[in-house]
């Protein structure tokens, strides 16, 4: 698919950690792994957002956007 879309193998927008299909697609378990991996990747790379698309069975899916709030420095007024 990457060749069809002319996406370079090491492109920054490509998920380096695999997806649900690459994991064997255990229903719901791949979703938990995707969210955990995306959260860890955000922390590791200091990224801002991650998008996970999760299968909930029978052709339905749910997207989730994760925001890395640890990259913002918060100033709390006294």
C-alpha positions as CSV (number, residue, x, y, z in Angstrom):
1,X,0.0,0.0,0.0
2,X,2.9,2.4,0.8
3,X,4.2,1.9,-2.8
4,X,0.8,2.6,-4.2
5,X,0.5,5.8,-2.3
6,X,4.2,6.8,-3.0
7,X,5.0,7.0,0.7
8,X,8.7,6.5,1.6
9,X,9.5,3.6,3.8
10,X,10.9,5.8,6.6
11,X,8.4,8.6,6.3
12,X,7.6,10.4,9.5
13,X,3.9,9.9,9.1
14,X,4.3,6.1,9.0
15,X,3.7,4.2,12.2
16,X,7.0,2.5,13.1
17,X,5.4,0.3,15.7
18,X,2.9,-1.7,13.5
19,X,-0.9,-1.8,13.6
20,X,-3.7,-4.2,14.6
21,X,-3.4,-6.3,11.5
22,X,0.4,-6.7,12.0
23,X,-0.3,-7.8,15.5
24,X,-2.7,-10.6,14.4
25,X,-5.8,-8.4,15.1
26,X,-7.1,-9.9,18.4
27,X,-10.4,-8.0,18.8
28,X,-10.0,-5.3,21.5
29,X,-6.6,-6.5,22.5
30,X,-4.9,-4.8,19.5
31,X,-6.8,-1.6,20.4
32,X,-5.3,-1.6,23.9
33,X,-1.9,-2.2,22.5
34,X,-2.3,0.5,19.9
35,X,-3.3,3.1,22.5
36,X,-0.5,2.1,24.9
37,X,2.1,2.1,22.1
38,X,0.8,5.5,20.8
39,X,1.0,7.0,24.3
40,X,4.6,5.6,24.8
41,X,5.6,6.9,21.4
42,X,4.3,10.4,22.2
43,X,6.4,10.5,25.3
44,X,9.4,9.1,23.6
45,X,9.4,11.5,20.7
46,X,7.8,14.5,22.5
47,X,5.0,14.4,19.9
48,X,1.8,16.5,20.3
49,X,-0.9,14.2,19.1
50,X,-1.5,10.6,18.0
51,X,-4.4,9.1,16.1
52,X,-5.5,5.5,16.6
53,X,-8.2,3.8,14.6
54,X,-9.7,0.9,16.4
55,X,-11.8,-2.0,15.1
56,X,-14.8,-2.8,17.3
57,X,-16.0,-5.7,15.2
58,X,-18.2,-6.5,12.2
59,X,-16.7,-3.7,10.1
60,X,-17.2,-0.9,12.6
61,X,-14.4,1.3,13.8
62,X,-13.7,4.1,16.4
63,X,-11.0,6.7,16.1
64,X,-9.3,8.1,19.2
65,X,-7.0,11.2,19.4
66,X,-4.4,11.2,22.2
67,X,-2.9,14.5,23.2
68,X,0.5,14.6,25.0
69,X,-0.2,17.2,27.7
70,X,3.3,16.7,29.2
71,X,4.9,18.8,26.5
72,X,3.2,21.9,27.7
73,X,4.6,23.9,30.6
74,X,1.8,25.1,32.8
75,X,2.1,28.1,34.9
76,X,-0.4,28.1,37.7
77,X,-1.1,31.6,39.2
78,X,-1.0,31.9,42.9
